[in-house]
């Protein structure tokens, strides 16, 4: 049963087919609703996809694949885990996940922010890109799987590794970090074995600009999750950048 006021609406998603749920969300936005609370979400896909309005959506439960795909300005907060392909080709806006999230997060992401409190899966940040003032940002509080930043062309990925040394393992990210990467930056907040790096990347010393950037981004991240920003910023960060902007240039005629 839905409950609504002039600017907000509460929608019970229990047992609701994903197309019907997304239709209800869009109908509410068309009526001018600015705050939407989705209750009992259980795997419904495509929530907030393509939204270009300044609306706020709370997701209580686990959303399905492609949360926020092609999103262009909304704010989505998930009070549980999320599945695969969150922020797929997202252009603007913000997604905050209070649990962990799956694979292929931020695929082709072009702008906006994705904050995940826990762990993230494989191929996070693959094909991310930036253009002028459009700089996509992904921050994970836990650890990442293999192929972090694969073929990354721009943007910023931060993996803090706050749970390194727990049963999640001893490395902040899996193997093949930055494979094919040719733009952007990856910051790791815990020790990573260089043998896990793709051959296209290397360690770059942090400068004052990097420190200021991390201070701003992690200040926002910590505020969202009620973490101690000073403790998080006290970690020793490793910056990874590509050796070349055309790592495969010799394979092409032009």
Buried (B, 14 or more C-beta within 10 A) or exposed (E): EEEEEEEBBBBBBEEBEBEEBBEBBBEBBEEEBBBBBBBEBEEBBBBBBBBBBEBBBBBBBBBBBBBBBBBBBBBBBBBBBBBBBBBBBBBBBBBBBBBBBBBBBBBBBBBBBBBBBBBBBBBBBBBBBBEEEBBBBBBBBBBBBBBBBBBBBBBBBBBBBBBBEEEBBEBBBBBBBBBBBBBBBBBBBBEBEEEBBBEBBBEBEBEEEBEEBBEEBBBBBBEBBEBEBEEBBEBEBBBBBBEEEEBEEEEEEE
